[in-house]
């Protein structure tokens, strides 16, 4: 009997091979991140399941103590329709976590061996992460608020953080998943200490020169506890705030410092500067758990510093590398450093916030303090100074422009398309020229071509007065709220104009990674649109979408692509002359 001829495997083209490499790296990178964080991988293999009447599948499950991370991958371009098909099952899981844990034990044979007997089903926390190869649009993410979309620059940030500080990055990752110390591990099943207690020294109020209500205390703390409760306002991280300024951890620097710790066995002598929550108690040494009376804090004295336990309670202002070089790692130094993490103590200077301080005020204080420290040691980089000046002078034109671009990156036609952070895709639209030459002139507090002149708020002149003041003084918080309203107005007015331009010109190629991206996705075109809008404002023409639609109905014939680089103002003038000129 003749042997059957083996079917030849189809030879892959170079394009297909490249696509396969990208897809394999996509899965490998995420699973590697989870491994770096110390989570255990349980294969779900896309098995179709039916839970409480809803069908679907999971691609991966990761376990840490009493936390289950459920993962859905997608290689295609994610859209609302695709994600919304998954949402009913995800909603059922999140609404009945204990029920799903019982269901998962029966459904996934490899799972039970990784679940500790310490935890009952109702002790488990569940987070669902959607990991797309291509970034999902903001409207898609908005449709599923209980799902975490780990994509683009955010994913790259955690990949870099995981490679640099490995298992110690788990604290920040769980904070991103909106989990706290009390949700995870043994703290969920039994009584445990709710404070970290250190012996320290209070600095006299008169000697600190800090504002009324702030307290300064020095103490020695073990790196393990600091890492567990620390947060750092890294500008390329995940926190949603305009008050971010610190750089990411430098992997090479961390490695050198770990080698120093192992080779020399000595602690770093210069102190770490941190902020502590208002709930930090200063207790008398002679009477445990007894707060020192306010009047006695005006003289130097030893105290017990009791810091509430939790994630993101200790803000590291200066010294993040000195703290995180003690991280829980997977390298050759870990065996030695594991002992040092508890045994060695770093000198810490902590500033305790007064009760009731608003978050914006706290973040502004931290940024100002960081700049003072770094300007004293070595001149801070110009870009860093600009970041911090934006925070400490929120009424300046550049600060308002930066707030507006951050909002435009999240809502409206350009949502998800701007490059704002170090880890964002290089294909995204660069924003430095848009902020400087497009937005700053249109959001300024003077001039007939500014949105400020078109804003009808009866108290808007308070912002002009506030911009000139050197000190905060009375009414500062109210003026910040007024500024929020002005930013809302600017974002709405710009998005109304951008949307009409997009729809009238045509939506083809509205993707920075498209083979032929729309010419409206160029900084020159965006600045040109803004320049046109400034002329519309100057001529006191209406700014509604309906008004723009009447004028821009035939904008598709406008040659945006012929205007290069700095010719954005010429573009704006030509666009206005063709569609709005009232002369």
C-alpha positions in Angstrom: 0.0 0.0 0.0 1.4 3.3 -1.1 2.2 5.8 1.7 0.1 8.9 1.9 2.1 11.9 0.7 2.6 14.4 3.5 0.7 17.6 2.9 3.1 20.5 2.5 3.0 23.2 5.0 2.1 26.5 3.4 5.2 28.7 3.2 4.6 32.0 5.0 5.3 35.3 3.4 7.7 37.8 5.0 4.7 39.9 6.0 2.9 36.9 7.6 6.1 36.0 9.5 6.4 39.5 10.8 2.7 39.5 11.8 3.2 36.2 13.7 6.3 37.6 15.5 4.3 40.6 16.6 1.4 38.5 17.9 3.7 36.1 19.8 5.5 39.0 21.4 2.2 40.5 22.4 1.1 37.4 24.4 4.6 36.8 25.8 5.1 40.4 27.0 1.9 40.4 29.1 2.4 37.0 30.6 6.0 38.0 31.4 4.7 41.1 33.2 2.4 39.1 35.3 5.3 36.7 36.2 7.5 39.7 37.1 4.8 40.9 39.4 4.6 37.5 41.1 1.2 36.4 39.8 0.7 32.7 38.9 -0.6 31.9 35.4 -3.5 29.6 34.9 -4.4 28.8 31.3 -8.1 29.3 30.5 -7.5 28.6 26.8 -10.5 30.5 25.6 -12.8 27.8 26.9 -16.5 28.8 26.3 -18.3 29.1 29.6 -21.8 29.9 30.8 -22.1 31.8 34.0 -25.5 32.9 35.3 -27.0 32.6 31.8 -24.3 34.5 30.0 -21.8 32.8 27.7 -18.3 33.9 26.8 -14.7 32.9 27.3 -11.6 34.0 29.2 -8.1 33.8 27.7 -6.0 33.7 30.9 -6.4 33.8 34.6 -3.7 35.0 37.0 -3.7 34.4 40.8 -2.0 36.2 43.7 -3.2 35.3 47.2 -6.9 36.2 47.1 -6.8 38.2 43.9 -7.9 36.8 40.5 -7.0 38.7 37.4 -9.1 37.6 34.4 -7.7 38.5 31.0 -9.2 38.9 27.5 -6.8 39.5 24.6 -7.7 40.7 21.2 -5.5 41.0 18.1 -8.0 43.0 16.0 -8.8 46.6 16.3 -11.2 46.7 19.3 -14.4 48.5 18.9 -17.5 49.1 21.1 -19.5 46.3 19.4 -16.7 43.7 20.1 -16.2 44.7 23.8 -19.9 45.1 24.5 -20.5 41.5 23.5 -18.1 40.5 26.3 -19.6 43.0 28.8 -22.7 41.0 30.0 -20.5 38.1 31.2 -18.0 40.4 32.8 -20.8 42.3 34.6 -22.2 39.0 35.9 -18.8 37.9 37.2 -18.1 41.2 39.0 -21.6 41.3 40.5 -21.1 37.8 42.1 -17.4 37.3 42.7 -17.8 34.6 45.3 -20.2 32.7 43.0 -17.7 32.9 40.1 -14.8 31.7 42.3 -16.9 28.5 43.1 -17.8 28.2 39.4 -14.1 28.7 38.3 -12.9 26.0 40.7 -15.1 23.5 38.9 -14.6 24.8 35.4 -10.8 25.3 35.3 -9.0 22.1 36.6 -5.7 23.8 37.0 -7.0 26.6 39.2 -7.8 25.0 42.6 -4.2 24.0 43.3 -3.2 27.7 43.2 -6.0 28.8 45.6 -5.0 28.9 49.3 -7.2 27.3 51.9 -6.9 30.4 54.0 -9.4 32.2 51.8 -13.1 31.4 51.4 -14.8 32.3 48.1 -16.1 35.5 49.4 -12.6 36.7 50.3 -11.6 36.9 46.7 -11.1 40.1 44.7 -11.6 39.9 40.9 -10.3 42.4 38.3 -10.9 42.0 34.6 -8.3 43.3 32.1 -8.8 43.8 28.4 -5.5 43.7 26.5 -5.8 44.7 22.9 -2.9 44.6 20.4 -4.2 47.9 18.9 -5.5 50.6 21.2 -9.2 50.9 21.9 -10.9 54.3 21.5 -11.9 56.3 24.5 -15.6 55.8 23.7 -15.0 52.0 23.8 -13.4 52.3 27.3 -16.1 54.6 28.5 -18.7 52.0 27.6 -17.1 49.5 30.0 -16.1 51.4 33.1 -15.5 48.3 35.2 -13.0 46.8 32.8 -9.3 47.8 32.8 -7.9 48.5 29.4 -4.2 47.8 29.5 -2.9 49.2 26.2 -0.5 51.5 24.4 1.7 53.7 26.6 0.1 52.4 29.8 1.0 48.8 29.0 4.6 49.9 28.1 4.8 51.7 31.4 3.9 48.7 33.5 6.2 46.5 31.3 9.1 48.8 32.1 8.2 49.1 35.8 7.9 45.3 36.1 11.3 44.7 34.5 12.9 47.3 36.7 11.5 46.6 40.2 9.8 43.2 39.5 7.5 42.0 42.3 7.6 45.4 44.1 5.7 46.8 41.1 2.8 44.7 42.2 1.8 47.4 44.7 1.4 50.0 42.0 -0.3 47.6 39.7 -2.9 46.7 42.3 -3.4 50.4 43.0 -4.2 50.8 39.3 -6.7 48.0 39.6 -8.3 50.0 42.5 -7.3 47.4 45.1 -6.0 48.4 48.5 -3.8 46.8 51.1 -6.9 45.8 53.2 -8.3 43.9 50.1 -5.4 41.6 49.6 -3.8 38.7 51.5 -4.1 37.9 55.2 -5.4 41.4 56.0 -8.8 40.3 54.5 -9.3 37.4 56.9 -8.0 38.5 60.3 -7.0 41.4 62.6 -3.6 42.9 61.8 -1.7 46.1 62.6 -3.3 49.1 60.9 -0.3 51.4 61.4 3.4 51.4 60.8 5.1 52.6 64.0 8.6 54.3 64.1 10.4 56.3 66.7 11.2 59.8 65.5 11.8 63.4 66.3 9.4 66.3 65.6 10.9 69.4 64.1 9.9 72.7 65.7 7.2 74.6 63.7 9.3 77.8 63.9 12.3 75.9 62.4 10.5 74.3 59.5 8.8 77.5 58.1 6.1 75.3 56.6 2.5 76.6 56.4 0.3 76.5 59.5 -0.9 73.0 60.3 2.0 71.1 58.5 4.3 69.0 60.7 7.8 67.8 59.9 9.2 64.7 61.5 12.4 62.6 61.0 12.6 58.9 61.6 14.3 55.7 60.4 12.1 53.3 58.3 12.8 49.9 56.7 12.6 49.9 52.9 10.1 47.1 52.8 7.5 49.1 54.6 8.2 52.2 52.5 7.9 50.3 49.2 4.6 48.8 50.4 3.0 52.1 51.1 4.7 54.4 48.5 3.5 56.3 45.6 5.5 58.4 43.1 3.8 61.0 40.8 5.5 59.8 37.6 4.5 61.9 34.6 4.5 58.8 32.3 2.5 56.6 34.6 -1.2 55.7 34.9 -2.5 58.3 37.3 -5.0 60.6 35.8 -3.8 64.0 36.8 -2.2 67.1 35.5 0.0 67.2 38.6 2.6 64.5 37.5 6.2 65.4 37.1 8.7 62.8 38.3 10.6 60.6 35.9 10.3 56.8 35.6 12.7 54.7 37.5 16.0 54.2 35.6 16.7 50.5 35.3 20.5 50.8 35.0 20.7 53.1 38.1 18.6 50.6 40.1 20.9 47.7 39.2 24.0 49.7 40.1 22.5 50.6 43.5 21.6 47.0 44.2 25.1 45.9 43.4 26.4 48.6 45.8 24.1 47.4 48.6 25.4 43.8 48.2 29.0 44.7 47.7 29.3 47.3 50.4 26.5 46.2 52.7 25.9 49.9 53.7 22.7 51.9 53.7 22.5 55.2 51.7 23.1 58.0 54.2 21.2 60.9 52.6 17.6 61.2 53.7 14.5 60.4 51.7 11.8 63.1 51.6 8.2 62.0 51.8 4.7 63.3 52.5 2.5 61.5 55.0 -1.3 61.4 55.3 -3.2 63.6 57.7 -4.1 60.5 59.6 -0.5 60.0 60.7 -0.4 60.2 64.5 2.4 61.5 66.7 2.3 59.6 69.9 4.1 60.3 73.2 6.8 57.7 73.8 5.9 57.3 77.5 2.2 56.8 76.8 1.4 54.4 73.9 -1.3 55.4 71.5 -1.6 58.8 73.1 -1.4 61.8 70.7 1.0 64.5 71.7 -1.1 67.7 72.6 -0.9 70.4 69.9 0.8 72.9 72.3 3.6 70.3 73.0 4.4 70.0 69.3 6.0 73.5 69.4 9.1 72.1 71.1 11.5 69.4 69.8 10.7 66.1 71.3 10.9 62.3 70.5 7.6 60.7 69.4 6.3 57.5 67.9 5.2 58.1 64.3 2.1 56.0 63.5 1.5 55.9 59.7 -1.8 54.3 58.5 -1.1 51.1 56.5 -2.2 51.1 52.9 -1.2 51.5 49.3 -0.3 55.0 48.1 -0.2 56.6 51.5 3.5 57.7 51.5 4.4 60.2 48.8 8.0 60.0 47.8 9.2 63.5 46.8 13.0 62.8 46.7 14.8 59.5 46.8 12.7 57.1 44.8 15.7 55.2 43.5 17.2 54.9 47.1 13.9 53.3 48.2 13.2 51.1 45.2 16.7 49.7 44.8 15.6 47.4 47.7 12.8 46.0 45.6 11.7 42.4 45.7 13.4 41.1 42.6 14.3 38.0 40.7 18.0 38.8 40.1 21.2 37.5 41.5 21.2 40.1 44.3 17.8 39.2 45.7 19.0 36.7 48.3 21.2 39.3 50.0 18.8 42.2 49.5 15.9 40.3 50.9 17.6 40.5 54.3 18.6 44.1 53.9 15.0 45.1 53.0 13.9 44.6 56.6 17.3 45.0 58.5 18.5 48.3 57.1 16.8 51.5 57.8 16.7 54.7 55.7 16.6 58.2 57.2 13.2 59.7 56.3 12.0 63.3 56.6 8.2 63.3 56.5 5.8 66.2 56.1 2.5 65.5 57.6 -0.5 67.2 55.9 -3.1 69.0 58.0 -6.6 67.5 58.0 -9.0 68.5 55.2 -6.4 69.5 52.6 -7.7 69.2 49.0 -6.0 66.8 46.6 -5.0 69.7 44.2 -3.4 71.6 47.1 -1.5 68.5 48.2 -0.1 67.7 44.7 0.8 71.3 44.1 2.7 71.4 47.5 4.6 68.2 46.5 5.6 69.5 43.1 6.8 72.8 44.6 8.9 71.0 47.2 10.4 68.7 44.6 11.5 71.6 42.5 13.0 73.4 45.5 15.0 70.2 46.4 16.3 69.5 42.9 17.0 73.2 42.1 19.2 73.3 45.3 21.1 70.1 44.4 21.5 70.5 40.7 19.6 72.7 38.3 16.5 70.9 37.2 16.1 70.1 33.5 14.2 72.8 31.6 11.4 70.3 30.6 11.0 69.2 34.2 10.9 72.8 35.3 8.2 73.5 32.8 6.2 70.5 34.0 6.4 71.8 37.6 5.8 75.4 36.7 2.5 74.2 35.1 1.5 72.7 38.4 2.5 75.5 40.7 1.2 78.3 38.4 -2.1 76.8 37.2 -3.4 80.1 35.9 -0.6 80.7 33.4 -1.3 80.4 29.7 1.0 77.3 29.3 -0.7 75.5 32.2 -4.2 76.1 30.8 -3.1 75.0 27.4 -1.6 71.8 28.8 -4.8 71.0 30.7 -6.8 71.5 27.5 -4.6 69.2 25.4 -4.9 66.5 28.1 -8.7 66.8 27.9 -8.7 66.8 24.1 -6.7 63.5 24.3 -9.5 61.9 26.2 -12.6 63.3 24.6 -13.6 64.5 21.2 -12.4 63.7 17.6 -8.7 63.5 18.7 -9.3 61.3 21.7 -6.5 58.7 22.0 -4.5 60.2 19.1 -2.1 62.6 20.9 1.3 61.7 22.2 1.4 62.9 25.8 3.7 60.5 27.6 7.1 58.9 27.1 5.6 55.5 26.5 2.9 56.6 24.0 3.3 55.2 20.4 5.6 57.3 18.3 2.9 57.3 15.6 0.7 59.5 17.7 0.4 63.2 17.1 3.2 65.3 18.7 1.8 68.0 20.9 4.6 70.4 21.8 3.9 72.8 18.9 0.1 72.4 19.4 0.4 73.5 23.0 2.8 76.4 22.3 1.5 77.8 19.0 -2.1 76.6 18.8 -3.7 76.3 22.2 -1.7 78.8 24.3 -2.8 81.8 22.1 -6.5 80.7 22.0 -6.9 80.1 25.8 -5.0 83.2 27.0 -7.0 85.6 29.3 -6.7 88.6 26.9 -7.2 89.5 23.3 -10.2 89.5 21.0 -9.2 86.2 19.4 -9.2 84.2 22.6 -11.9 81.9 23.8 -11.7 83.9 27.0 -13.3 86.8 25.1 -16.2 84.5 23.9 -16.8 83.0 27.4 -19.8 84.7 29.0 -19.1 83.9 32.6 -19.9 87.0 34.7 -16.9 86.5 37.1 -14.3 85.5 34.5 -12.1 88.6 35.2 -11.1 86.9 38.5 -8.9 84.6 36.4 -7.1 87.6 34.9 -6.5 89.1 38.4 -5.4 85.7 39.8 -2.8 85.2 37.0 -1.0 88.3 38.1 -0.8 87.4 41.8 2.3 86.0 43.3 0.7 84.6 46.4 -2.5 82.5 46.7 -4.4 84.6 49.2 -8.1 84.6 49.7 -10.4 83.0 47.2 -7.7 80.8 45.6 -9.7 77.5 45.8 -12.8 79.3 44.3 -10.6 80.6 41.5 -9.4 77.1 40.8 -13.0 76.0 40.4 -13.7 78.9 38.1 -10.6 77.8 36.1 -12.1 74.3 35.8 -15.2 75.9 34.2 -13.1 77.8 31.7 -11.2 74.7 30.7 -14.5 72.9 30.2 -15.6 75.8 27.9 -12.4 75.7 25.9 -12.5 71.9 25.4 -16.1 72.0 24.3 -15.6 74.9 21.9 -12.5 73.3 20.3 -14.2 69.9 20.0 -17.3 71.4 18.4 -15.1 72.9 15.7 -12.8 69.9 15.3 -15.7 67.5 15.0 -17.4 69.5 12.2 -14.0 69.7 10.4 -13.6 65.9 10.7 -17.1 65.0 9.6 -17.2 67.5 6.7 -13.7 66.6 5.4 -14.3 62.9 5.8 -13.4 60.3 8.4 -11.2 58.1 6.1 -7.8 57.5 7.6 -8.8 58.8 11.0 -6.1 56.6 12.6 -2.5 57.5 13.2 -1.4 54.0 12.3 -3.4 53.9 9.1 -1.5 53.4 5.8 -2.7 56.8 4.7 -3.6 58.9 7.8 -6.0 61.8 7.3 -4.2 65.1 6.7 -6.2 66.5 9.6 -4.0 64.3 11.9 -0.9 66.5 11.4 0.1 69.2 14.0 0.2 71.8 11.2 -3.4 71.0 10.3 -4.5 71.1 13.9 -2.8 74.4 14.6 -4.3 75.7 11.4 -7.8 74.8 12.5 -7.1 76.6 15.8 -5.8 79.6 13.9 -9.1 79.6 11.9 -11.1 79.4 15.1 -9.3 82.4 16.6 -10.3 84.4 13.5 -13.9 83.2 14.0 -13.8 84.4 17.6 -12.3 87.7 16.6 -15.1 88.4 14.1 -17.6 87.5 16.9 -19.2 84.7 14.8 -21.2 81.9 16.5 -19.2 78.9 17.8 -21.9 76.2 17.8 -21.6 73.0 15.9 -24.7 74.0 13.8 -23.1 77.3 12.8 -19.8 75.6 11.8 -21.8 73.0 9.7 -23.3 75.7 7.6 -19.9 77.2 6.8 -17.8 74.0 6.4 -20.1 71.8 4.3 -17.6 71.7 1.4 -14.4 71.6 3.4 -13.4 68.3 1.7 -11.9 70.2 -1.2 -9.5 72.2 1.1 -5.9 71.1 0.6 -4.7 70.6 4.2 -1.8 68.5 3.0 -0.1 71.3 1.1 0.7 73.3 4.2 3.9 72.3 5.8 5.5 72.8 9.2 5.2 76.4 10.4 2.7 77.4 7.8 -0.2 76.7 10.1 -1.2 80.4 10.4 -1.4 80.6 6.6 -3.6 77.5 6.7 -5.9 79.1 9.2 -6.2 82.3 7.3 -7.0 80.5 4.0 -9.6 78.3 5.8 -11.3 81.3 7.3 -11.2 83.3 4.1 -12.8 80.5 2.1 -15.5 79.5 4.6 -16.1 82.4 7.1 -14.9 85.7 5.5 -17.6 88.3 6.2 -15.9 91.2 4.5 
